[in-house]
Amino acid sequence: MERFYVSKLPSADGFLVIHVQTCNIVPQEGDRVFLGMSRTSSHAVDVAQNLFKKVRLCECCSLTNVDAIVDGAEEAFLASQRA
């Protein structure tokens, strides 16, 4: 599971940007809102859309990359439990 945050300040295009905690450009604590922990970034986007009008996923935290990291970690954990 990843921790997701949304920026409090809009980007140049007017959107509030959603990041995972490990993102290199996640805003500082005072400049972000915790969205919760989720297995997928699509869930984090849904949560943010219920709170704010214009949101998008960070380009560095693209949907495919975040979900692939989470899925990969889960697969590694499950494999270690079978061994």
N, C-alpha and C positions, 0 to 999 in steps of 0.2 A: 504494500500500500504506500502511496505517495501522499505527501502533504501539499495541498494546493492553496495558492494565494492569488488575489486579484489586486492590482495596483489601485491606489486611491486617486492618483493623478492620471488624467487621460494622456495618451501618447499624441504625437503630432497629428495623427489621423482622427483623433477624437474618441478613440476606443480605450476602455480600461482593459489592461492586458493581464491574462491569467498565466501564472508561472508555477512550476514545481519548486519545492524548497531548495533543491540542489542546482537550480538554474544559476548560471553565472551572472545574470542581470536581474535577479529577483530584487524588488525594492527592499529598502531597510524596513525594520519592524514598524515604525511609525507611519510609513507610506504604503502599507498594504493591509488587506483584510483576509483573515484566514477563512477559506471556503470549506475546509474539512479534509478528511483523508478519504482517498478513493483509489480503487484499482485501475480506473480508466480516466483519461483526461476528458472524455465526452461527458462523464457525470459531473465533473468540476465545471464544465462549460454550462451545463443545464442549471446547476446551482447558481452560478453567477448571473445567468440570464434572468433568473427569478428575482434577483436583487437589483440589477442594473440594466439600463437600456442597451448600451452599446459595449459589448465585450468581445474579445477574441483571444485565441490562444497565442502565446508568445511564439515567435518564429523559431527561437532556439528550443522551445519545448513542443515541437510539432507533435500532433496527435499520434502519428505513427511511431516516432522515436520514444515518446513517453510510454506508450502502451507496450512497445516491444521490450523496453527495459523492465517494466513491471512484470510482463509475462515471462521474460527470461529469468528474472530473479525467482519467480514462483516455480518455474520448471526446475531450476537448480536446487531449490529447497526440497521439492518433492522427490527429486532423484536422490538427494542425500538421505532422505527418510527411508527410501527403499533399500539402500545399501547396508 
